[in-house]
């Protein structure tokens, strides 16, 4: 119900429960559940952080699409990306996209906004760079195909630099 574009009516839930609960009882249960969870229903995702970074320090649409592509690539690999916070992976995606397209890494405005220095992002950035270089050889090609479309400016065809000048 929470993420539905058109959430079902309460009467539909009454029907689904075969009239085991009344509309009033279901609403009371929903209220209790939300209260117990302190209305904390989701955790921020990589995409939510990436959107914040792009809004804070805008980039061209090609860089934005490439960052989104990189963020999605990170979801294919549990190892190593589960060891990073979504905010770190988003920062790495922003950095790699910004460097690939504009030859700039991590702006000071985002370092101040996030509290991450470039050196703190480097481990995740290195892993994301490797994932990007390996993407053409990966069996799972749906993300690459998606970002090959002209509406995404064919960013999956961009080649990141073979080596990142991080030292």
C-alpha positions in Angstrom: 0.0 0.0 0.0 2.8 2.4 0.9 4.5 2.5 -2.5 1.5 1.9 -4.7 0.6 4.5 -7.3 -3.0 3.8 -6.7 -3.3 2.3 -3.2 -6.2 -0.1 -2.7 -9.2 1.1 -0.8 -9.7 -0.2 2.8 -12.8 -2.0 1.6 -10.6 -4.1 -0.7 -8.6 -5.2 2.4 -11.8 -6.1 4.2 -12.8 -8.2 1.2 -9.3 -9.9 1.0 -9.7 -10.9 4.7 -13.0 -12.4 3.8 -14.7 -10.0 6.2 -12.7 -11.3 9.1 -11.9 -7.7 10.1 -14.1 -4.6 9.7 -12.9 -1.4 8.0 -12.5 0.2 11.4 -10.4 -2.7 12.8 -8.1 -2.6 9.8 -7.6 1.1 10.1 -6.9 0.7 13.8 -4.3 -2.1 13.1 -2.7 0.1 10.4 -2.5 3.0 12.9 -1.0 0.7 15.6 1.6 -0.8 13.1 2.7 2.7 12.0 2.9 3.9 15.6 5.1 0.9 16.6 7.3 1.5 13.6 7.4 5.2 14.4 6.4 5.7 10.7 9.8 4.5 9.7 8.8 2.4 6.7 11.9 2.5 4.4 15.5 3.2 4.3 17.1 5.7 1.9 18.3 4.1 -1.3 21.3 4.8 -3.5 19.0 6.6 -6.0 17.6 8.9 -3.2 21.1 9.9 -2.2 22.2 10.3 -5.8 19.2 12.6 -6.5 20.2 14.7 -3.4 23.8 15.0 -4.7 22.7 16.0 -8.2 20.3 18.6 -6.8 23.0 20.0 -4.6 25.7 20.1 -7.3 24.1 19.8 -10.7 25.7 18.0 -13.6 24.8 17.6 -17.3 22.2 15.0 -18.1 24.8 12.7 -19.6 26.7 12.6 -16.3 23.4 12.2 -14.4 22.4 9.2 -16.6 25.8 7.6 -16.3 25.7 8.0 -12.5 22.3 6.3 -12.5 23.6 3.5 -14.7 26.6 3.0 -12.3 24.3 3.0 -9.3 22.2 0.3 -10.9 25.3 -1.7 -11.8 26.2 -1.8 -8.1 23.0 -3.6 -7.3 24.1 -6.6 -9.4 27.0 -7.3 -7.1 26.3 -8.1 -3.4 30.0 -8.5 -2.9 31.6 -5.9 -2.6 28.8 -3.3 -2.5 26.9 -4.5 0.6 29.7 -3.4 2.8 29.1 0.2 1.7 26.4 2.6 2.8 23.9 3.6 0.1 25.2 7.2 0.5 28.8 6.0 -0.2 27.8 4.0 -3.3 25.8 7.0 -4.6 28.9 9.2 -3.9 31.1 6.8 -5.8 28.6 6.7 -8.7 28.6 10.5 -8.8 32.4 10.6 -8.7 33.0 8.0 -11.5 30.3 9.5 -13.7 31.6 13.0 -13.2 35.2 11.9 -13.8 34.3 9.9 -16.9 32.3 12.7 -18.5 33.9 15.9 -17.1 37.3 14.8 -15.8 36.4 16.0 -12.3 35.8 13.8 -9.3 34.1 15.1 -6.1 33.3 18.8 -5.7 34.0 20.6 -2.4 30.3 21.5 -2.2 29.4 17.7 -2.0 32.3 17.0 0.4 30.8 19.6 2.7 27.2 18.5 2.2 27.9 14.7 2.7 30.9 14.8 5.1 32.7 12.4 2.7 36.1 13.4 1.5 37.3 11.9 -1.8 39.7 9.6 0.1 36.8 8.1 2.1 35.0 7.3 -1.2 38.0 5.8 -2.9 37.4 2.1 -1.8 33.8 2.1 -3.1 34.9 4.1 -6.2 37.5 1.5 -7.0 35.0 -1.3 -6.7 32.5 0.5 -8.8 35.1 1.3 -11.4 36.0 -2.4 -11.6 32.3 -3.3 -11.9 31.9 -0.8 -14.8 34.9 -2.1 -16.6 33.6 -5.7 -16.2 30.0 -4.8 -17.2 30.4 -5.8 -20.9 31.5 -9.3 -19.9 28.8 -9.8 -17.3 26.0 -12.3 -18.1 23.3 -9.9 -16.8 23.0 -7.3 -19.6 19.6 -5.8 -18.9 21.0 -2.7 -17.2 23.5 -2.2 -19.9 20.7 -2.6 -22.6 18.4 -0.2 -20.7 21.1 2.5 -20.7 22.0 1.9 -24.3 18.6 3.6 -25.3 18.8 7.1 -26.7 16.5 8.4 -24.0 19.4 7.7 -21.6 21.9 9.1 -24.1 23.4 5.7 -24.6 25.6 6.1 -21.5 26.2 2.4 -21.0 28.4 2.7 -24.1 30.7 5.3 -22.4 34.0 3.8 -21.5 35.4 4.9 -18.2 39.1 5.5 -18.0 41.2 2.3 -17.7 42.9 3.7 -14.6 41.6 6.3 -12.2 44.3 8.8 -11.1 43.5 8.6 -7.4 47.0 8.4 -5.8 
